[in-house]
Amino acid sequence: MSNQIYDIIIIGAGPIGIACAIEAKKNNLTYLVIEKGCLVNSLYNYPINMTFFSTSEKLEIGEMPFVTTNPKPKRAEALEYYRRVHNKFNINSQLFETVLSCKKHKGIFTVITSKKEYQAKNVIVSTGFYDCPISLNIPGENLPKVSHYYNDPHYYANQHVIVVGASNSSIDAALETYRKGAKVTLVIRSNEISPRVKYWVKPDIENRIAEGEIDVYYHSNLMEIQEESATIKTPNGIITIPNDFVLALTGYKPNFKLLESFGIELDYKNAMIPSYNPNTMESNIPNMYLAGVVCGGLNTHQWFIENSRIHANLIIQNIISNDLS
Ligand SMILES: Cc1cc2nc3c(=O)[nH]c(=O)nc-3n(C[C@H](O)[C@H](O)[C@H](O)COP(=O)(O)OP(=O)(O)OC[C@H]3O[C@@H](n4cnc5c(N)ncnc54)[C@H](O)[C@@H]3O)c2cc1C
């Protein structure tokens, strides 16, 4: 452990963690960002062809222009942008180092990682939600052919693919794999494609379904996954269809265990929303702040980069005013 006590330790180098670091730097506070994976790890793990629903200026941080030739940037452009911004501000970050615990004693936090121990007066938790997929909890879910993440459509060429879910991720995966020659079946719990699906994508999937090019089972649930097939409970009975891969894109959730181990209270009656003051983003633990999409608990549609990048300013201003008082 070094003797340095940082003003702030920021957990997670996603867009919002980096935005917090930029604000800290601009205000001459000492800080360190600790990230378990690569820089903007969640974005790195998004599907290779993913297009953001936001226009590029709404994804900007640190007042750095995000220049793209199309209004909606692609994953690769976002990786390039956030890396350039991170490096331009010479952000002090440790990558591939996981925060395991964080305890406060006599006004100082000790943050223990997979590599070291650090101390800080303030901690910002900006850990997102993309690390913890929501499980189906059905037999066969642990088979290697089942994944909660989708990357490259080519992999699924000429295979029987089941895509579970009706959100943007599921619909992108269904359309892309279909266009690489997969035989795609969508299994959807509700009676429709999510109204949140990108407005320029929704007609495409609806037409593919209407033309019989992509199969869909509404009001249905995957019951069991076998080596070469899968069993679906549909309104017309239980059916078993041939299957090579399952993309269970059923959403993600923040790492609640980690948050609770820090002492952050979760609202069990309201989507496990972590406790924080919306004016300052300070959690129930004084000097521990929440930033970015982690704030939504299970409501992962509540916060995006667009509307949570303001957390950086709220938090740093609060830290400065606490220091002055
Ligand atoms: C497919 C998809 C498309 C999206 N499209 C848009 C869009 O168009 N516009 C928009 O505004 N938002 C969009 N979002 C939402 C938002 O962009 C992302 O969720 C964004 O990554 C949130 O930023 P963040 O910094 O809060 O969290 P994240 O980017 O998830 O960053 C959290 C970081 O914390 C790290 N971390 C977690 N635990 C630890 C630990 N214990 N120790 C160290 N590091 C840790 C993670 O590795 C990660 O890098 C999209 C989300 C998804 C999933």
The ligand as an SDF file (V2000), in Angstrom:
LIG
                    3D

 53 58  0  0  0  0  0  0  0  0999 V2000
  -26.1240   -2.4820  -26.0640 C   0  0  0  0  0  0  0  0  0  0  0  0
  -26.2240   -1.1440  -25.3690 C   0  0  0  0  0  0  0  0  0  0  0  0
  -26.4320    0.0160  -26.0880 C   0  0  0  0  0  0  0  0  0  0  0  0
  -26.4820    1.2690  -25.4740 C   0  0  0  0  0  0  0  0  0  0  0  0
  -26.6760    2.3880  -26.2160 N   0  0  0  0  0  0  0  0  0  0  0  0
  -26.6920    3.5990  -25.6090 C   0  0  0  0  0  0  0  0  0  0  0  0
  -26.8640    4.8160  -26.3430 C   0  0  0  0  0  0  0  0  0  0  0  0
  -27.0540    4.8170  -27.5610 O   0  0  0  0  0  0  0  0  0  0  0  0
  -26.8510    6.0050  -25.6830 N   0  0  0  0  0  0  0  0  0  0  0  0
  -26.6670    6.0790  -24.3330 C   0  0  0  0  0  0  0  0  0  0  0  0
  -26.6250    7.1900  -23.7970 O   0  0  0  0  0  0  0  0  0  0  0  0
  -26.5320    4.9420  -23.6100 N   0  0  0  0  0  0  0  0  0  0  0  0
  -26.5460    3.7180  -24.2060 C   0  0  0  0  0  0  0  0  0  0  0  0
  -26.4190    2.5790  -23.4560 N   0  0  0  0  0  0  0  0  0  0  0  0
  -26.3470    2.7200  -22.0150 C   0  0  0  0  0  0  0  0  0  0  0  0
  -24.9490    3.2200  -21.6020 C   0  0  0  0  0  0  0  0  0  0  0  0
  -24.2510    3.5820  -22.7260 O   0  0  0  0  0  0  0  0  0  0  0  0
  -24.0620    2.2260  -21.0890 C   0  0  0  0  0  0  0  0  0  0  0  0
  -24.6640    1.4530  -20.1370 O   0  0  0  0  0  0  0  0  0  0  0  0
  -22.7830    2.9370  -20.5980 C   0  0  0  0  0  0  0  0  0  0  0  0
  -21.7370    2.0400  -20.7380 O   0  0  0  0  0  0  0  0  0  0  0  0
  -22.9260    3.4490  -19.1850 C   0  0  0  0  0  0  0  0  0  0  0  0
  -21.7420    4.0540  -18.7360 O   0  0  0  0  0  0  0  0  0  0  0  0
  -21.2180    3.8590  -17.2490 P   0  0  0  0  0  0  0  0  0  0  0  0
  -19.8830    4.5260  -17.2080 O   0  0  0  0  0  0  0  0  0  0  0  0
  -22.2560    4.2590  -16.2720 O   0  0  0  0  0  0  0  0  0  0  0  0
  -21.0680    2.2800  -17.0700 O   0  0  0  0  0  0  0  0  0  0  0  0
  -20.1410    1.2550  -17.8800 P   0  0  0  0  0  0  0  0  0  0  0  0
  -19.7720    1.7570  -19.1980 O   0  0  0  0  0  0  0  0  0  0  0  0
  -20.8020   -0.0650  -17.7860 O   0  0  0  0  0  0  0  0  0  0  0  0
  -18.8150    1.2680  -17.0300 O   0  0  0  0  0  0  0  0  0  0  0  0
  -18.6750    0.5610  -15.8160 C   0  0  0  0  0  0  0  0  0  0  0  0
  -17.2510    0.0660  -15.7300 C   0  0  0  0  0  0  0  0  0  0  0  0
  -17.0000   -0.4150  -14.4170 O   0  0  0  0  0  0  0  0  0  0  0  0
  -16.1580   -1.5410  -14.5230 C   0  0  0  0  0  0  0  0  0  0  0  0
  -16.2770   -2.3000  -13.2870 N   0  0  0  0  0  0  0  0  0  0  0  0
  -17.3640   -2.9930  -12.8360 C   0  0  0  0  0  0  0  0  0  0  0  0
  -17.0930   -3.5710  -11.6510 N   0  0  0  0  0  0  0  0  0  0  0  0
  -15.8120   -3.2350  -11.3320 C   0  0  0  0  0  0  0  0  0  0  0  0
  -14.9580   -3.5510  -10.2250 C   0  0  0  0  0  0  0  0  0  0  0  0
  -15.3650   -4.3140   -9.2020 N   0  0  0  0  0  0  0  0  0  0  0  0
  -13.6980   -3.0490  -10.2340 N   0  0  0  0  0  0  0  0  0  0  0  0
  -13.2670   -2.2670  -11.2540 C   0  0  0  0  0  0  0  0  0  0  0  0
  -14.0380   -1.9510  -12.3410 N   0  0  0  0  0  0  0  0  0  0  0  0
  -15.2940   -2.4230  -12.3570 C   0  0  0  0  0  0  0  0  0  0  0  0
  -16.6740   -2.2570  -15.7610 C   0  0  0  0  0  0  0  0  0  0  0  0
  -15.7020   -3.1270  -16.3020 O   0  0  0  0  0  0  0  0  0  0  0  0
  -16.9790   -1.0860  -16.6850 C   0  0  0  0  0  0  0  0  0  0  0  0
  -15.9080   -0.7220  -17.5140 O   0  0  0  0  0  0  0  0  0  0  0  0
  -26.3530    1.3430  -24.0620 C   0  0  0  0  0  0  0  0  0  0  0  0
  -26.1740    0.1700  -23.3170 C   0  0  0  0  0  0  0  0  0  0  0  0
  -26.1210   -1.0690  -23.9480 C   0  0  0  0  0  0  0  0  0  0  0  0
  -25.9400   -2.3050  -23.1060 C   0  0  0  0  0  0  0  0  0  0  0  0
  1  2  1  0
  2  3  1  0
  2 52  2  0
  3  4  2  0
  4  5  1  0
  4 50  1  0
  5  6  2  0
  6  7  1  0
  6 13  1  0
  7  8  2  0
  7  9  1  0
  9 10  1  0
 10 11  2  0
 10 12  1  0
 12 13  2  0
 13 14  1  0
 14 15  1  0
 14 50  1  0
 15 16  1  0
 16 17  1  0
 16 18  1  0
 18 19  1  0
 18 20  1  0
 20 21  1  0
 20 22  1  0
 22 23  1  0
 23 24  1  0
 24 25  2  0
 24 26  1  0
 24 27  1  0
 27 28  1  0
 28 29  2  0
 28 30  1  0
 28 31  1  0
 31 32  1  0
 32 33  1  0
 33 34  1  0
 33 48  1  0
 34 35  1  0
 35 36  1  0
 35 46  1  0
 36 37  1  0
 36 45  1  0
 37 38  2  0
 38 39  1  0
 39 40  1  0
 39 45  2  0
 40 41  1  0
 40 42  2  0
 42 43  1  0
 43 44  2  0
 44 45  1  0
 46 47  1  0
 46 48  1  0
 48 49  1  0
 50 51  2  0
 51 52  1  0
 52 53  1  0
M  END
$$$$
